Amino acid sequence: MAVTGREASVREGMLSLIVPTHNRRALLEKKLRGLEEQAGHFEVVVVADGCTDDTLTFLRGYQPPYPLRVLETPGLGAAGARNRGVEAAEGEVILFSDDDVMLMPGCVAAHQQAHARASRPTVFVGKLRLPKELKGSGAAEMLGPRAFWWNFTGNNSSLPKALLSAVGGYDAEGFAGYGGEDPDLGYRLMRAGARFVFLPEAEALHEAWAHQGEAMRRARRAGAAHMRVYRKYGDSAIAWALGVHPVLLALKMAVLPWAKPLLGPRGDFELAYAWGAWEEYQAPR
């Protein structure tokens, strides 16, 4: 583990920004250099998860004005990498933000100040905008005005480290692949009594990351993963919130093949998502 920049120290109210990354050096560099303009008392924990490109070479030479911790993990996946970052974090507040999410000026300070004002355990979900290239791709856009457990993501969400530890962090074994780990954690946080609050002043931009074919594959995998969240708990409220209730899926697959042109790119995503969820639902346990 390496520490660069200002000497890291544990102080009340300190925020730790957790950034998992896998072979996306250019996006990671853009993100980290953007953080140089952020105000507040924070550290950044980058988890290089199974990186085989020049990510680690860049990180070894990067000297930011903020404390930077660099961890190497052997391809744990997003959930496992985030858990490892949290273990090493020294802040009382954890802010999750992936390598392809660019935080706008004031975002970190907004999260930090919100937690300083909070009178009870709170999960703050910041605003997340999408560029036009991602519109209709199934990527999550969060514009408020309210936040719920299913809005929790690793893009721009913060919570007390103690609260995260109390619910056991991410389920890295159950959701080692793509998708599902965020709503699973959000659901457990909700059941633990946490409140979810939309934080519009904490704004971020989700960079375009994939072509159309990759977006459809991700949509199908996300549908399957969200069905696994439903199966894990057996709570029909999860199925309705995530759009994977069997009744809803049957309706989508009956209607979307002929109606999806009316929805534009979103229709293709919805059908791929429904198919992924239905296949997982039909799979033997």
C-alpha positions in Angstrom: 0.0 0.0 0.0 1.4 3.4 -1.0 0.5 6.8 0.4 1.4 10.0 -1.5 0.5 13.6 -1.3 -0.2 15.2 2.1 0.4 12.9 5.1 -2.9 11.0 5.8 -4.2 11.4 9.3 -7.3 10.2 11.1 -9.5 13.1 12.1 -13.2 13.5 13.0 -15.3 14.0 10.0 -12.6 12.9 7.5 -13.9 11.4 4.2 -12.4 8.5 2.4 -13.2 8.4 -1.4 -13.1 4.8 -2.6 -12.3 4.3 -6.3 -12.1 0.8 -7.7 -10.5 0.5 -11.2 -9.7 -2.2 -13.7 -7.7 -1.4 -16.9 -9.1 2.1 -17.5 -6.0 4.2 -16.9 -7.1 7.2 -19.0 -10.4 7.5 -17.2 -8.8 7.0 -13.8 -6.2 9.7 -14.5 -8.9 12.1 -15.6 -10.8 11.4 -12.4 -7.9 11.8 -10.0 -6.6 15.0 -11.6 -10.1 16.4 -11.3 -10.1 15.6 -7.6 -7.2 18.0 -7.2 -9.7 20.9 -7.3 -12.0 19.4 -4.6 -12.2 21.1 -1.3 -12.5 19.4 2.1 -10.6 17.0 4.4 -10.4 13.8 2.4 -8.2 11.0 1.2 -8.5 8.9 -1.9 -8.2 5.1 -1.9 -7.7 3.6 -5.3 -8.1 -0.1 -5.6 -6.3 -1.4 -8.7 -8.3 -4.6 -9.2 -6.5 -7.1 -11.5 -5.0 -4.3 -13.6 -2.8 -5.4 -16.5 -2.5 -2.1 -18.3 -0.3 0.9 -17.3 -2.6 1.9 -14.4 -0.1 1.0 -11.7 2.8 2.7 -13.6 0.7 5.9 -13.6 -0.2 5.6 -10.0 3.4 5.1 -8.8 4.4 8.3 -10.4 1.4 10.4 -9.6 1.9 13.0 -6.8 -1.5 14.6 -6.0 -2.1 17.3 -3.4 -4.4 15.0 -1.4 -3.5 11.8 0.5 -3.6 8.9 -2.0 -3.6 5.2 -1.0 -3.1 2.6 -3.8 -4.1 -1.0 -3.2 -3.6 -3.9 -5.5 -6.1 -6.7 -5.6 -6.2 -9.8 -7.9 -9.5 -9.3 -9.8 -12.0 -9.3 -7.0 -14.7 -7.5 -8.9 -16.3 -4.2 -7.9 -17.9 -5.4 -4.7 -14.7 -7.0 -3.4 -12.5 -4.1 -4.5 -14.7 -1.6 -2.7 -14.7 -3.7 0.5 -10.9 -3.8 0.4 -10.8 0.0 -0.1 -13.1 0.5 2.9 -10.9 -1.8 5.1 -7.9 0.5 4.4 -9.8 3.8 4.7 -9.1 6.1 7.6 -12.1 8.4 7.2 -15.3 8.3 9.3 -17.3 8.9 6.1 -17.0 6.7 3.0 -17.8 8.1 -0.5 -18.0 5.6 -3.3 -17.2 6.9 -6.8 -16.1 4.7 -9.6 -13.3 5.5 -12.0 -15.7 6.6 -14.8 -17.5 9.1 -12.7 -16.2 12.7 -12.7 -17.1 14.7 -9.6 -18.0 18.3 -10.1 -16.4 21.1 -8.0 -17.7 21.1 -4.5 -19.0 17.5 -4.6 -16.7 16.0 -1.9 -17.3 19.0 0.4 -21.1 18.7 -0.1 -21.0 15.0 1.1 -18.7 15.9 4.0 -20.9 18.8 5.2 -24.1 16.8 4.8 -22.8 14.1 7.2 -21.6 16.7 9.7 -25.2 18.0 9.8 -26.9 14.6 9.9 -28.5 13.7 13.2 -28.9 10.0 12.5 -27.3 7.4 10.2 -27.8 8.7 6.7 -26.9 7.6 3.2 -26.5 10.6 0.9 -27.0 10.0 -2.9 -25.6 12.7 -5.0 -26.8 13.9 -8.4 -25.6 11.9 -11.3 -25.9 13.2 -14.9 -25.4 11.2 -18.1 -23.8 12.5 -21.3 -26.0 12.0 -24.4 -23.9 9.0 -25.4 -25.3 7.1 -22.4 -28.9 8.2 -22.7 -31.1 5.1 -23.0 -28.2 2.7 -22.3 -29.5 1.6 -18.9 -26.9 3.5 -17.0 -28.4 5.1 -13.9 -29.1 8.8 -13.9 -30.0 10.3 -10.5 -31.7 13.7 -10.7 -33.9 13.5 -7.5 -35.8 15.0 -5.9 -35.8 12.0 -3.5 -33.6 9.0 -2.9 -34.5 5.4 -2.0 -32.5 2.3 -1.2 -32.5 1.2 -4.8 -30.8 4.5 -5.8 -27.6 3.6 -3.9 -24.7 3.0 -6.3 -21.0 3.1 -6.3 -21.1 6.2 -8.5 -21.8 9.1 -6.0 -23.1 7.7 -2.7 -21.7 8.3 0.8 -22.4 6.9 4.3 -20.7 6.6 7.7 -18.1 3.9 7.8 -19.6 2.6 11.0 -23.0 2.1 9.3 -21.4 0.3 6.4 -19.5 -2.0 8.8 -22.7 -2.7 10.8 -24.4 -4.3 7.7 -21.3 -6.2 6.6 -20.3 -4.1 3.6 -20.8 -5.4 0.0 -21.7 -9.0 -0.6 -18.6 -9.8 -2.6 -19.3 -13.5 -2.9 -22.9 -13.3 -3.9 -22.3 -10.6 -6.4 -18.8 -11.1 -7.7 -19.8 -10.5 -11.3 -21.4 -7.4 -12.9 -24.4 -5.8 -11.2 -26.6 -6.5 -8.1 -24.1 -5.5 -5.5 -25.4 -1.9 -5.1 -29.2 -2.7 -4.6 -28.2 -5.6 -2.3 -26.3 -3.2 -0.1 -28.9 -0.5 -0.3 -31.6 -2.9 0.8 -29.6 -4.0 3.8 -28.9 -0.4 4.8 -32.6 0.4 4.6 -33.5 -2.6 6.8 -30.8 -1.5 9.3 -32.7 1.8 9.7 -30.7 4.1 7.5 -32.4 7.0 5.8 -31.7 7.9 2.2 -31.4 11.5 1.2 -30.8 13.0 -2.2 -28.0 15.6 -2.2 -28.3 17.8 -5.3 -25.3 19.9 -4.6 -23.0 16.9 -4.8 -23.0 16.5 -8.6 -21.1 14.1 -10.8 -21.0 13.2 -14.5 -20.9 9.5 -15.6 -18.5 9.3 -18.5 -19.5 7.4 -21.7 -17.9 3.9 -21.3 -19.2 1.5 -23.8 -20.6 0.9 -27.3 -24.2 -0.2 -27.9 -23.4 -3.9 -28.0 -21.6 -3.7 -24.6 -24.5 -1.8 -23.1 -26.9 -4.5 -24.1 -24.7 -7.2 -22.6 -24.5 -5.2 -19.4 -28.3 -4.8 -19.4 -28.8 -8.5 -19.6 -26.3 -9.2 -16.9 -27.9 -6.5 -14.7 -31.3 -8.0 -15.1 -30.0 -11.4 -14.0 -28.1 -9.9 -11.0 -31.2 -8.0 -9.9 -33.2 -11.2 -10.0 -30.6 -12.7 -7.7 -31.1 -9.9 -5.3 -34.8 -10.7 -5.2 -34.2 -14.4 -4.8 -31.8 -13.7 -1.9 -34.4 -12.1 0.2 -37.7 -13.2 -1.3 -39.2 -9.7 -0.7 -41.6 -8.9 -3.5 -40.9 -5.2 -2.8 -37.4 -5.7 -4.2 -38.8 -7.3 -7.4 -41.2 -4.4 -8.0 -38.6 -1.8 -7.2 -36.0 -3.3 -9.5 -38.4 -4.2 -12.2 -37.9 -8.0 -12.1 -41.2 -9.2 -10.6 -42.2 -12.3 -12.8 -45.6 -10.7 -13.6 -43.9 -7.5 -14.8 -41.3 -9.5 -16.8 -43.9 -11.5 -18.6 -45.7 -8.3 -19.6 -42.4 -6.7 -20.8 -41.5 -9.7 -22.9 -44.9 -9.8 -24.4 -45.1 -6.1 -25.3 -41.5 -4.9 -25.8 -40.6 -6.9 -29.0 -43.2 -4.8 -31.0 -43.3 -1.7 -28.8 -39.6 -1.1 -28.2 -39.2 1.1 -31.3 -41.5 3.6 -29.7 -39.1 3.9 -26.8 -36.0 4.4 -28.8 -32.7 3.1 -27.5 -34.3 2.6 -24.1 -36.5 -0.1 -25.6 -33.6 -2.3 -26.5 -32.2 -2.0 -23.0 -35.5 -2.8 -21.3 -35.9 -5.9 -23.4 -32.3 -7.1 -22.7 -32.8 -6.4 -19.0 -36.0 -8.3 -18.9 -34.5 -11.3 -20.8 -31.6 -11.5 -18.4 -33.9 -11.4 -15.4 -36.3 -14.0 -16.8 -33.4 -16.4 -17.7 -32.2 -16.1 -14.1 -35.7 -16.7 -12.8 -36.0 -19.8 -14.8 -32.6 -21.2 -13.9 -32.6 -24.0 -11.3 -31.5 -23.0 -7.8 
